[in-house]
Amino acid sequence: MTSLDDIPVTQLKGVGQALADKLARLEIRSLQDLLFHLPHRYEDRTRIVPIGSLRIGDVGVVEGEVMKADLVMAAGAVCRSPCGTAAVFWSCDFSTLTPPRRTS
């Protein structure tokens, strides 16, 4: 049986020498290398953590109720769950947003 480490990425449909050279710069030369190549900062988004367990600088997936939200140059909200409250912020691509329609 052939090991995945022995099969070059060029055996994949659509992977020619040019793409293989680019992958080699990422140290991806075999199918095994490709399968085990994870993003630089892998985040497991399947595990929801309690807001109260997070500390400043922690990254985690939380679940809660949005109590207040503002949209200025960055988006932010105050979220509440049974175990705590947190202020959350994220950046957006505002060039894709449609301005709200005025009803008055």
Secondary structure, 3 states (H helix, E strand, C coil): CCCHHHCEHHHCCCCCHHHHHHHHHCCCCEHHHHHCCCCCCCCCCCCECCHHHCCCCCCCECCCEEEEEEECCCEEEEEEECCEEEEEEECCCHHHCCCCCCCC
